[in-house]
Amino acid sequence: MSSGGKRAFLTLPQHIFTVSVGFIVYGRDAKSGRWKIFRLMVTATHQGKGYGTAAMKKVMRDLSSRPDGHEILVCYQDANGVARTLYAKLGFTEQTVEGTNVTALWRAARSEVP
Ligand SMILES: CC(C)(COP(=O)(O)OP(=O)(O)OC[C@H]1O[C@@H](n2cnc3c(N)ncnc32)[C@H](O)[C@@H]1OP(=O)(O)O)[C@@H](O)C(=O)NCCC(=O)NCCS
């Protein structure tokens, strides 16, 4: 639209949406006192795109930069082959199996964040 020979511009707001593809929950394990990944969950439609690995690497980097973050635990079901492979590739080694629960440990001193 123009008025008096001058052109008026219409500006439109552009909305940017952030989409959540999952979550990672971690904190101190009351039993061992170590840092522990309590839950890692990627939405089914976004699995296999590297988000789980990226989330783990971010938390591993963040925790291992702390003086008390050189050891991290994870726990997963024995039958969960995807979780087992993901954590093994990141350098976690299986420690204990209690029933169907496997606990694995990563030591920053021995292996850097891959
Ligand atoms: C385990 C989980 C977090 C992995 O997240 P993700 O974003 O899919 O993982 P990535 O994309 O980083 O892939 C990691 C590896 O698993 C493989 N993978 C991912 N989804 C897979 C599937 N459905 N079937 C087979 N392999 C799969 C990937 O190919 C990749 O292997 P690669 O490095 O050889 O290519 C996700 O499958 C999930 O949320 N599962 C349900 C909850 C769960 O089991 N959490 C873990 C225990 S707490």
The ligand as a Tripos MOL2 file, in Angstrom:
@<TRIPOS>MOLECULE
LIG
   48    50     1     0     0
SMALL
NO_CHARGES

@<TRIPOS>ATOM
      1 C1         17.9740  -45.6260   24.0070 C.3       1 LIG1
      2 C2         17.5950  -44.3150   23.3300 C.3       1 LIG1
      3 C3         17.6910  -43.1900   24.3470 C.3       1 LIG1
      4 C4         18.5930  -44.0510   22.1930 C.3       1 LIG1
      5 O1         18.3530  -42.7460   21.7000 O.3       1 LIG1
      6 P1         18.6180  -42.3970   20.1430 P.3       1 LIG1
      7 O2         18.5070  -40.9250   19.9890 O.co2     1 LIG1
      8 O3         17.7470  -43.2310   19.2980 O.co2     1 LIG1
      9 O4         20.1200  -42.8640   20.0060 O.3       1 LIG1
     10 P2         21.0980  -42.4870   18.8190 P.3       1 LIG1
     11 O5         20.3470  -41.9660   17.6410 O.co2     1 LIG1
     12 O6         22.1730  -41.6410   19.3870 O.co2     1 LIG1
     13 O7         21.6230  -43.9120   18.4030 O.3       1 LIG1
     14 C5         22.4710  -44.6680   19.2100 C.3       1 LIG1
     15 C6         22.6460  -46.0130   18.5560 C.3       1 LIG1
     16 O8         21.4590  -46.8000   18.7270 O.3       1 LIG1
     17 C7         20.9560  -47.1970   17.4650 C.3       1 LIG1
     18 N1         19.4950  -47.1750   17.5200 N.ar      1 LIG1
     19 C8         18.7060  -46.1380   17.8890 C.ar      1 LIG1
     20 N2         17.4120  -46.5190   17.8560 N.ar      1 LIG1
     21 C9         17.4140  -47.8130   17.4560 C.ar      1 LIG1
     22 C10        16.4000  -48.7890   17.2440 C.ar      1 LIG1
     23 N3         15.0980  -48.5000   17.4430 N.pl3     1 LIG1
     24 N4         16.7600  -50.0260   16.8370 N.ar      1 LIG1
     25 C11        18.0470  -50.3420   16.6350 C.ar      1 LIG1
     26 N5         19.0600  -49.4690   16.8420 N.ar      1 LIG1
     27 C12        18.7470  -48.2290   17.2330 C.ar      1 LIG1
     28 C13        21.4840  -46.1830   16.4930 C.3       1 LIG1
     29 O9         21.5460  -46.6970   15.1900 O.3       1 LIG1
     30 C14        22.8570  -45.9030   17.0430 C.3       1 LIG1
     31 O10        23.7830  -46.8850   16.6790 O.3       1 LIG1
     32 P3         25.0300  -46.5110   15.7650 P.3       1 LIG1
     33 O11        25.8710  -45.5550   16.5940 O.co2     1 LIG1
     34 O12        25.6680  -47.8050   15.5060 O.co2     1 LIG1
     35 O13        24.4640  -45.8510   14.5660 O.co2     1 LIG1
     36 C15        16.1740  -44.3750   22.7040 C.3       1 LIG1
     37 O14        16.0880  -45.5290   21.8870 O.3       1 LIG1
     38 C16        15.0660  -44.4070   23.7290 C.2       1 LIG1
     39 O15        14.6180  -43.3610   24.2090 O.2       1 LIG1
     40 N6         14.6140  -45.6180   24.0770 N.am      1 LIG1
     41 C17        13.5540  -45.7800   25.0570 C.3       1 LIG1
     42 C18        14.0460  -45.4310   26.4600 C.3       1 LIG1
     43 C19        15.3170  -46.1490   26.8110 C.2       1 LIG1
     44 O16        15.4900  -47.3270   26.5190 O.2       1 LIG1
     45 N7         16.2420  -45.4010   27.4640 N.am      1 LIG1
     46 C20        17.5540  -45.9280   27.8520 C.3       1 LIG1
     47 C21        17.5590  -46.5800   29.1870 C.3       1 LIG1
     48 S1         17.2510  -45.4160   30.4940 S.3       1 LIG1
@<TRIPOS>BOND
     1     1     2 1
     2     2     3 1
     3     2     4 1
     4     2    36 1
     5     4     5 1
     6     5     6 1
     7     6     7 2
     8     6     8 1
     9     6     9 1
    10     9    10 1
    11    10    11 2
    12    10    12 1
    13    10    13 1
    14    13    14 1
    15    14    15 1
    16    15    16 1
    17    15    30 1
    18    16    17 1
    19    17    18 1
    20    17    28 1
    21    18    19 ar
    22    18    27 ar
    23    19    20 ar
    24    20    21 ar
    25    21    22 ar
    26    21    27 ar
    27    22    23 1
    28    22    24 ar
    29    24    25 ar
    30    25    26 ar
    31    26    27 ar
    32    28    29 1
    33    28    30 1
    34    30    31 1
    35    31    32 1
    36    32    33 2
    37    32    34 1
    38    32    35 1
    39    36    37 1
    40    36    38 1
    41    38    39 2
    42    38    40 1
    43    40    41 1
    44    41    42 1
    45    42    43 1
    46    43    44 2
    47    43    45 1
    48    45    46 1
    49    46    47 1
    50    47    48 1
@<TRIPOS>SUBSTRUCTURE
     1 LIG1         1 GROUP 0 **** ****
